[in-house]
């Protein structure tokens, strides 16, 4: 499966938003990812922002937003604890921050 470069606008947005969190920045999937207590909680992959969420929060976000999908970085391999939030969420900064806060916790 061909690798698609991360969306630069999403990278810039997420890096600005991460200024509000005490976290470590690393590069994974060719883009910045952010860690707290050694665990990745957010990052950019291709045209999505990925977030680690609890099982309950994943059910909620998938039910509320039909364009949010499970994170599958390598074709059919699902990273169960992560949601892939589409680029359109940047138009809803309050909603995006709400889910990033949940991911950070």
N, C-alpha and C positions, 0 to 999 in steps of 0.2 A: 504494500500500500504506500503510495507516495506521501512524503511528508510535506505539509503546508506550513509556511512561515507564520509566526504569530502576528496577529493584527497589531500594528504599532499604536493605533489610537487606543486600543484596549490596554496595552502595556502602559502607556502614559497615564491613562485614567486610573488604573489600579495602583500604580506607583504613587500617585498623588493621594489616593484614598488611604494607602497604607501608612502615611505619615501620622495618622490618628491611632495607630496600633503599635504596641511594643512587640516587635517581631524581628526575625532574621530574614534577610533576602538571599535567595540562592537562585541559580539558573537550572531549570529542568525543562525538557521539551523545547529547548531553544528559546526560552522566555523566562522572565522572573517568576519565581514562586516564593511564597511567604510562609514562614514556619514559626510556631510558638511551642515552646517546650519540646523541641525536636520533631514536631509533627507538622506536616504541610496542612495549611488550612485554606489557602487561596492561591490562585495563580492564573496565568493566561495560557491557553492552548488553542492554537489556530485562531478561530473566530469566536471563541467562548472564554468566559471567566469560569474557572472551576473553583468549587467550594466544598470543603468537607463539612458534612452535616450529620446530625444524629438521625437515627432511623425514623423517628417521629417527624423531624423537620424535613427529611427527604420526602416522606409521604405527603406532607403538606405542600411543599413547593411543587412537586409533580402534579398534584391535584389542582392547585390554583393556577398554574402556568403551564399550558400544554406544550409550549415551545422549549421548556426546560427538560433536558434529557439526562439519563445516566451518563457518566463520563466514561468514554470508551477510547482511550488513546491509541490502542493498537488494533483497530478493526473491531473484532467481536469480543475482546477482553474488557469486561466491565470492572471498573474500580468501584466496588459496592458503596463505599462511604461518601462518594463524590457526585455532585450535580454539575452539569455543564450548562451554564447560563448564557443565553444567546446575546449577541451584540445589541439587540434592541433594548436590553435592560439599562443601557447607559442613558436612555431617555427618561428613566425613572430612578434618579439618584437616591431618593429617599427609600425606595423599595430595595435597591441594590445594597445600600448601607445596612438596612434592616437584616438582610440575609448574611452579609459579611460579619455583622455583629454576632449572629448566631454561630457562624462558622468559627469565629475567633474564640468563642466561649467553649 
